[in-house]
């Protein structure tokens, strides 16, 4: 992962979260995955289909996404409007709007930098977002454009604008990554298997299968079939119950990361070098200031 994508993720991770979020889930009667899916429903152009939601969750089993969507229908936060299409109900939209308002009030009270620096950081990050929206590559940017659906208006505080811009740029990086592994003729689960093996996490088939069954909802038999297909491509090797990346598999993972950054970086490097250096320094101070205040 490149410098700027890491900086964006670090800054997002340092942002404060309201303690009322868990209360919202309890009141709403939703699990964390169901809540996350409801947010993504709001990021889709209405009416949306199951396929649109799967775009936001490319590593998760379609059956798991469908099950969560049915729960949202049962709690009346989402409703069908036509064959295979859905909208967020007024009840669901009100829940999201209330949560967003509380989060933004919290952000508005935080001051990791003085006012002038916060304003500059907001404007600089928004400039990168504008460049990303206009970038020719990757040609499809559904997550970035979807993220903009919940963007605040121009009167929002600098902290709220920074939060939105960082979120936009996180999703833009996801668009770049998906475009890169798609070009390598992989799908989400296949790329995740290769990535996990590259990190040296699960080294045997049973651990790999059970891990992805628990975290992504995939049938264990599906993961076994998937590793067989990747082995046939020469990207991993199976020795008994052990599963290991080949040199070709490692090279492909590195190639995907390289292509991802080739898509992601131009929107940043459009800034003049001195402005980019100031942005780097401010974003680092911003993240450090948030961590100290936590």
N, C-alpha and C positions, 0 to 999 in steps of 0.2 A: 504494500500500500504506500502511495506517495506522500510527500510532506504535507500537502494542503488537505488531502482527505483525512489524514491523521489529525491535523490541527482542528478541522471542523468537528470531527468526532469527539475530540478531547473537550472542546468548548461546549458542545451539546451535553456531554456527560456531566460537566461542572454546573450547568444551569440548575437552579433550585426547582424542586417540585413541591406543589402544595400538598400538605398532609391530608387535605380533604379528598384527594383522588380516591383513596381506599374507601372513604365514606360514600362517595358517588357510586362505586361499584356495588357496595352493600345495598344501598337504596335502590339502585337500578336492577339488582338481582342478576348481575352479569359476572362471569369469570373474566380474568384478565385477557385471555385470548378472544373472548366474545366482544369485550370492550374495544380491543384493538381493531377487530374487524368492523365494528360500528364506525369507528373513526375513518377507516378506509372506505366504507360505504359513502361517507360524506365527501371523500376526495374523488369519487367517481362522478363522471358526467351522468346525470339522471336522464332516463332510466338506465340502470346498469344490469348486467348479467353476471352469472357466476364466473364466466371467463374473465370479466373485467376485474373481479376481486382476486382471481388467481394470479393476475399480473402483479398485484401487490405482494403476493406470497408465493414466489416462484419455487421455493424450496419445500413447501408444505404440500402434503397429499391433497388432491382435489376433494376427496371424500371428507377430509377433516374440515376444509373450508366450507363445504356444503352443509355439514352438520352444525357448524357455528352459525351459518346463515339461517338455518331452520330455527335455532334457538332465538335469534333476533326477531324472527317472524312471530314466534310463540309469545315473546314479551312485548310485541306490538311496536317495536322500534323500527322495523322494516316491514313493508308490505308488497306483495306482488301486484303489478298493474297490467301485465300482459303475459303471454306465454313465455316463461323464462326470463322475464324482466322484473325489476324491483325499484322501489324508491324508499328513501328514509322518510318515516312519518313525521308529523309535527312533534309528536312525543319524543322521537329520537333526535330530531334537530334541536329541540329545546334542551335536551340533556347535554348534547355536545356544546351548544352555545353557552350554557351556564358554566360548564367546566372550563371552556376556553376563556371566558371572562374572568373567572377566578384566577386561573394561571397567569393571565396577563396583568391583573392587578398586583399579583405577587412580584412579577418581573419588574413592573414599573417602580417598585420600592427598592430595588437592588441597584447599587452604584459601585461596580467594580473598577470604574474609571471615572475621571471627572467629565462633566457634561460635554465639553468640546470634543474630547477624544471619543466619547460614545457616539456622538453625532457623526464624526468622521468615519468611525468603524461601520456604522449602519449604512452610510452612503456608499462606502467602498465595497462592502459585501453585496449590497443591492446592485452595484454596477457589475459585479461578477455574475450575479443571477441573471441580469438582463443579457449579458453576453452568452450565457449558457442557453437561455431561451432561444436566442437567435442563431446559435451554432449549427452548422450543417451536419455535424456528426456528434453523437449518433443520430440517425434520421428520426428515430422514434424516441420520444422522451415522455412517456405517459406518467411517470411518477413525479417528475419535475412539474409538469403542467397541472397534475392533480394536486400537488402540494400548494400551488398558488390559489386553489379554490378557497382555502381558509385564511388567506392573507388579510392582515388588518388594513384599514384605510391609511391614507397619508398622514393623518393626525395622530397616529399612534406614537407612543414614546419610543425613544431610540432603542431601549432594551427590548421592547416587543418586536421592533423591526429587525433587530439583530437576531433574535430567536427565530423569526420567520425565515430570514435569509440563510441562516445556518441549516435549518430544516430543509429548505429548498436545495441547498448544495449537497446535503447528505443524500437526498433522493436523486439528485442529478448523478451523483457518483454511482448509485445503484443502477440507474439507467445505463451508464457507461459500462458497468461490470456485466450486466445482463447482455448487452449488445456484444461484448467481447467474448463471453463464453458461448453465446449463440452462434457467432461466426466460427467458433472452433467445433461446431456440430455437437454441442453438449446441451443438455437441459439442466434445470436447477438441481435436481437430486444428484445427477452424475457429477456436476461440478462440485457439489458439497462433499460427496464421497472423496473425490480427488483432493479437495482442500483439507479435509480431516486427516487423510493419510499423509499429506505433505507436512502437516503439523506434528505427525507422530502420535496422534491421540489413540484411537482404537487400532489395534494391530491384528485382531482376529475377526473372522466373519460374524460370529455370534455377538460380539461387543458392538461392532459396527451396525448390525441389523437392529439390535435392541435399542441402541442409542437413537437411531433415526426413527424407529417406531414410536419411541416415547416423545421425542422432541418435535417431530414433523408429521406424525400420524401415518407413516408408511407401513404397509404390511411387510413383515420380515421376509416373506418369500419374494416380494418385489425387490428388496435390496439385494438378495442373493442373485436374482436374475440380472440386476443392474451390474453387479460386480463381474458376472460372467461376460456381459457385453463389453465392459471396459477392458477386461482381460483379452478378449478377442481383438480389440483394437491395439493391444500392446501397451496400454496405459498403466496397467497394474498386473501383478503376478500373484497367483494363489498357490500356496504350498501347504497342503493339508488344510488346516483351519486358518493359517496365517494369510494375511492380505498385505501387500506392499506395493508402493509405487515403483514403476520402472523409471529409467532415465527419461524415456519418452513422455511418461506421465508427468514427471517433475518439470520437464521442459515446457509441456503444454500449459501447466499451471502458471509458470513464469511468463509465458507468452500472453496469457489472458490478462495478467496483471499489467504487463507492458502496454497492451492495447487499451486497457481501461484508462491508464494514465494519459495515453495519447489522445483519447477522447476528452478527458477531464481537464487537462492542463491549459489548453489554449484560452479558455475563458478567464483564467487567472493572469496569464502572461500578456494579455491585451493591456493590462495596466502598465504605465511607465515604471521602469525599474525602481525609482525612488519611492513612488507610491506603493509599489508592491512590498518594498522593504519596510515602509511604515506600517502597512497592513499586517505584515508578519509580526512586527514588534507589538503592535496594539492587541492583536489577537492573542499573543502569548501572555501579555499583561492582563488582559481580560480574563483569560482562563485561570491564571494564578490568583487574581483578585477574588474570583468566585470561590475557588478552593479554600482560600483563607477565611472567607466569610461563612463557609459551611459549618 
